Amino acid sequence: MNVFQDENVLPELLAMAVWDRLWLKQAGFIVKSEDFKPVPRGKGAGEQSNFYIIASVALEFYTKHRIPIGSLILQELARWKKATNSSQQRLDELTLFIRKLRKRYRPERSAALIEQVIEFKKGVIRQRTIRELAELEEQGGLTDERWTELMRAPLQLIEMNGNVSDWATGFDARQIRRQSGGYRARPALLIDELDATINPPGRGDLGLWIAGYKMGKSLAMMETATSYLWQGLNVLYFTLEDPRDTTEDRFDANVTELSVDELATSPDSQKRFEMFRDRLRSRLKIIDGTAGKMSVSEIFEVWERFRAANFLADAILVDYDAYIRPNFRNKDRRFDFDEIYVDFRNMLSRTDTIGWLASQAGRATEGKKIVGGDKIAEDIGKIQKATVGIGIGQSDWGEDARYIYVAAAKNSRCRFGFDIWSDPARGLFYDQLKTMEYKLANGLMENGPLS
């Protein structure tokens, strides 16, 4: 059965093409805008073309930027109107259609619709292959090599969920993606020296904060989370060590720039928090996993539950890795971490999210300035699995100052460091103003603010 001719399923498929990252990643590569031309019986000509127009815009956007078009659909439709010289009335009709379509988006149906689309496309390929085999047989051109190629290649492509590309012929498409990369820019960490020198983790990448006991790895994780919130990313934050109340207090302190003690007494605390909240285009969900260790599978299940509730996370942060449980206990703890990190990276790829883990450094790093990848407790192989690995050491500047050492950074500079001021009382891992003032006062900015 042609799933695109089912009048009950077709609106759901179109909604997936507009809003659902997982559906697009696993099925979008074999879906064409022409698939949406056959529309349910009884629909008017205008509504028939709505399906095709929106599918064309949404799928073209995904091909270029590798993310769902989502709320940008209205902006892209305005561009379509201008390019096609369509009327404002036609654009208004499409806008109303989008609003109705939004009600048909059910994230929990994504897996089932992926399966239906792939099965339908397999059937199409089978039929086409059978016809081509018959034609070649009639013409006497069906060799063993050609038969093997025809039978294997198309279905292999589908089974691999589109993770195959023809590199030699795909440069033009990659250029479009790179040149219009604003939609898929790697979010900054909002720590000046880091943003100026390294490529931060993007979707599917893993970042790693490494620190000794009470040196600020949790604050670094929170700073990373809030930097993503400022940039419009939805964040899932798993606290596996500190209880939720403590974590919430630190986040509140961070965004209001008040100490935890001042939150309860300052008359400005509510106003400061509401000012922060009103400026956000994203949300933060805090998951308290302190009752028992969580596995990567359980973290993924949480992501799926939020996704089904229409909260699509862009980043998953877990504080910290020692409290992540492997699926199967190994005799050597190093093998536990190897499994955990591989599973976590696979989850990030599957969910198309940015990931961060916090990891404990060994006892020998206490009071040390440079904390590199070789100082990670229990398994130094963690740093090899991270896209970016950053150590947190004790700065010479003072007790609350930290020395940030970039131990690993793929495709950018690494093995260098710099000093910053922290303010743990206010939940600030990076006190930008105090850092700048200190460097100015001590002549540490001779070559500019990032020297």
Secondary structure, 3 states (H helix, E strand, C coil): CCHHHCCCCHHHHHHHHHHCHHHHHHHHHHCCHHHHCCCCCCCCHHHHHHHHHHHHHHHHHHHHHCCCCHHHHHHHHHHHHHHHCCCHHHHHHHHHHHHHHHCCCCHHHHHHHHHHHHHHHHHHHHHHHHHHHHHHHHHCCCCHHHHHHHHHHHHHHHHCCCCCCCHHHCHHHHHHHHHCHHHHCCCCCCCHHHHHHCCCCCCCCEEEEEECCCCCHHHHHHHHHHHHHHCCCCEEEEECCCCHHHHHHHHHHHHHCCCHHHHHHCCCHHHHHHHHHHCCCCCEEEEECCCCCEEHHHHHHHHHHHHHCCCCCCEEEEECHHHEECCCCCCCHHHHHHHHHHHHHHHHHHHCCEEEEEEEECHHHCCCCCCCHHHECCCCCHHHHCCEEEEEEECCCCCCEEEEEEEEECCCCCCEEEEEECEHHHCECCCHHHHHHHHHHCCCCCCCCCC
